[in-house]
Amino acid sequence: MVKNKYVVVLCKDCFKPCNKRKDSLKTWQGRCRSCAKKYMHSCTDFTINATKKANTKHGDAKNKYSKGHWLYGRWLKMRRRCKEYPTYIAKGIQVCDEWSSSYPAFKKWAEENGADQTLELDRTDNYGNYRPENCRWVTHQVNCQNK
């Protein structure tokens, strides 16, 4: 005997019955598909941007509304390298406290120092930490020469 996985619920907008899986009821927003589509189309850019800002401190992170700011991705990768890459761990390379705890501080430094999506973050001293005095934005070709 197969148990019924569905339950009949009423839409909170149109009050029409709709079938929902029992395991999806926790995340259900109370609207049928057609009402949910109408609701999403009625959302303004202001509402979407306000939601983005409310879900992060700075609004640059990747979420369901945007791909995220490219600098935020670079900041995450820089921190990840220092925690996960064996060569970085062996050399004791870390991110300075200012950047490690504050993405906005890193973003401000990057924008003031010529950050561009086509450039890469490079440490001038390969045994030094990620800190403002030891980092610069360079092309991929220059970054490969600095070993």
N, C-alpha and C positions, 0 to 999 in steps of 0.2 A: 504494500500500500504506500503510495506516494503522498507525502504531506503537501498541503497547499503552501507555496512560498509567497503568495501574494495576498494583500489585504486591500479592501476597498476603502478609500479615504475621500474626503470632500475638499475641493479646491477652496482656498480662503477668499479668492477673488470672484470666481464665477459660480461657486457652489455646485459644480458638476462633479459626479463621482469619477474617480480614476483609480486604476490598479497600480499599486506600488509594492515592490518587493519588501518583505519584512525587514531584511537586513539593511535596507537603505533609508529606513524611516528616521534614524538619528540625524542624518544630514539633510533630510528633505526640508525645503523652505516653505512648504504649504501651498505651492502653486502647481497647477497642471502645466504640461509643456507649453500649450499655446499662451497661457497667461504669463508664464515665466519669460517667454520670448518677447511678449509685449512689454513686460517690465524692464527687461534688459535694453530694449530699444528706446525706452523712455528715459533711461539714465543719461544725464548730460556729461560732458567732459569734466565739468566742475565736480560732479559727484564721484566720478571714477578717480580723478586726481586726488580728491579729498580722502577717498578710501586708501589709495596708495600711500599717501602721507601718514595716515593713521596707523597703517600696518608696519611701517618702519620709521626709524628716527629721522632718516634723511630722504627717503623716497626714491633712492637710486637702486635698491635691490631688485632682483628679478622676481616677478610675481605673475599672477594670471592676467594682469592688465598690461604689462610691459616686459620687454626683454631685459631691462635693467641698463644702467649706465655702464659703459665699457670700463671706466676707471674702477668701478666697484668690483668687476671681475678681476682686474689686475691686482687690486688690493687683496682679494681673497686668495688668489694664486700665490702671491708673495708670502702671505702668512702660512699657507699650506706647505710650500716648499720648505720652510724652516722647521715645520713639525714632522714632515713625512719623508723627505728625501734623505737617504743615508749620507750622501756627500755633504749636505748642508749640516746635518746633525754631527757628523764627524769633525767638521771644521768649527762647530760651535756657533754657526751663523744664526742670528736672531733678528727680529724686527724690534726697533726701538719702542719704548713704552708709549711714546706719544702716538705713533702710527698704529701700533698693535691694538690699542684700546679705542682708537678714534678714527673711523673712516673719513669724517669731514676734515680732520687735520691733514690726512694724506691727500685728499682731493684738493684742498687749498694749496698745499705745497706743489702738487703736480701741475695745477693750472697756472701757478706763478712761475714755473720753471719750464714752460714750453711743452707740456704734455700734448701728444697727438696720437690718434688711433694707429697711425702707421709706424710709430716709434715703440721701442721696448725700454723697459726699466732696467738700468744697468748699474752695478756697483763698481766704482772705480778701483777700489781695493777688493780683490776677490776673497780675501780672508776677513774682510770687515763686515759689520752688520748692516742691515737696511736702516739707514738713518739719513736725514736731509743732507748732511755734509758728504756722504759717501755715495749718493745716488744721482743719476742723471738720465735723461731721455736720449737714446741714440737709435740709429738705424740697425737693422738686423746684421748687416755686414760689419759694422763697427763693434757690435756686441760679440760677434764670433771671434774677433781679433783680440778681445780683452780676456785672455785666459791665463 
